[in-house]
Amino acid sequence: MVLEHAVLTVRSEEAAAFEEALAKARAVISAAVGFLSLTVRRGIESPDHYLLLIEWESLEDHTVGFRQSEAFVEWRGLIGPFFESPPIVDHYLPVAGLS
């Protein structure tokens, strides 16, 4: 399992519209091959920051299978217009004995 960690900075005046769009976009990403789960958190100190934690079966399921698909175009079309800046995305593997 690979964990995608994405920090999205959204224009604060559009937070409610972004959250509505993200609810629609969730249906798009959840149909992707290798998708396992998605968790969303909104910043307390920085409410224009959203943390997306997305579990994938493999790194390639995200970086190749999803990101090179028409579904990614749809996903990004739904939520991308709300971004203040490009997302910061990293991937993580579990640490043996600590996960």
C-alpha positions in Angstrom: 0.0 0.0 0.0 1.2 3.5 -0.9 -0.1 6.6 0.8 -0.4 9.8 -1.3 -0.1 12.9 0.8 -1.4 16.0 -1.0 -1.6 19.5 0.4 -4.0 21.7 -1.6 -4.2 25.5 -1.1 -7.6 26.8 -2.1 -8.7 30.4 -2.5 -10.4 31.0 0.9 -13.5 32.7 -0.5 -14.2 29.6 -2.5 -13.8 26.9 0.2 -17.5 25.9 0.3 -17.6 25.5 -3.5 -14.3 23.6 -3.4 -15.7 21.1 -0.9 -18.8 20.6 -3.1 -16.6 20.0 -6.1 -14.4 17.6 -4.1 -17.4 15.5 -3.1 -18.1 15.1 -6.9 -14.5 14.4 -7.6 -14.3 11.7 -5.0 -16.7 9.6 -7.1 -14.2 9.9 -10.0 -11.1 8.9 -8.1 -12.8 6.1 -6.2 -13.4 4.3 -9.5 -9.7 4.3 -10.4 -7.9 1.0 -10.5 -5.8 0.6 -7.3 -7.7 3.2 -5.3 -8.3 2.1 -1.7 -9.4 5.2 0.3 -9.5 9.0 0.5 -9.5 11.1 3.7 -9.8 14.9 3.6 -8.9 17.3 6.4 -9.1 21.1 6.5 -6.4 23.2 8.2 -7.2 24.8 11.5 -4.5 27.4 11.6 -4.6 27.7 7.8 -8.2 27.0 6.7 -7.3 27.5 3.1 -5.1 24.3 3.3 -6.6 20.9 2.7 -4.8 17.6 3.3 -5.8 14.7 1.1 -4.6 11.3 2.2 -5.2 8.8 -0.6 -4.3 5.1 -0.3 -3.3 3.3 -3.5 -2.4 -0.4 -4.0 0.8 0.7 -5.7 2.6 3.9 -6.7 2.0 3.2 -10.4 -1.7 2.9 -9.8 -1.6 6.6 -9.0 1.3 8.0 -11.1 0.6 6.0 -14.3 -2.9 4.4 -14.1 -4.8 7.4 -12.7 -2.7 10.4 -13.6 -2.4 9.4 -17.2 -6.1 8.7 -17.6 -9.1 10.7 -18.7 -10.4 10.3 -15.1 -7.5 12.4 -13.9 -8.5 15.1 -16.4 -12.1 15.0 -15.0 -10.8 15.0 -11.4 -8.5 18.0 -12.0 -11.2 19.8 -13.9 -13.6 19.6 -11.0 -11.2 20.7 -8.2 -8.3 22.5 -10.1 -10.1 25.8 -10.7 -10.1 26.4 -6.9 -6.3 26.0 -6.3 -4.4 29.1 -5.2 -1.2 27.3 -6.0 -0.1 23.9 -7.4 -0.6 21.0 -5.0 2.3 19.6 -3.0 2.2 15.8 -3.5 4.4 13.1 -1.9 4.1 9.3 -1.6 4.8 7.2 1.5 5.3 3.5 2.3 4.6 1.9 5.7 7.5 1.5 8.0 8.0 -2.1 9.1 7.0 -2.7 12.7 5.6 0.7 13.1 2.5 0.6 11.0 
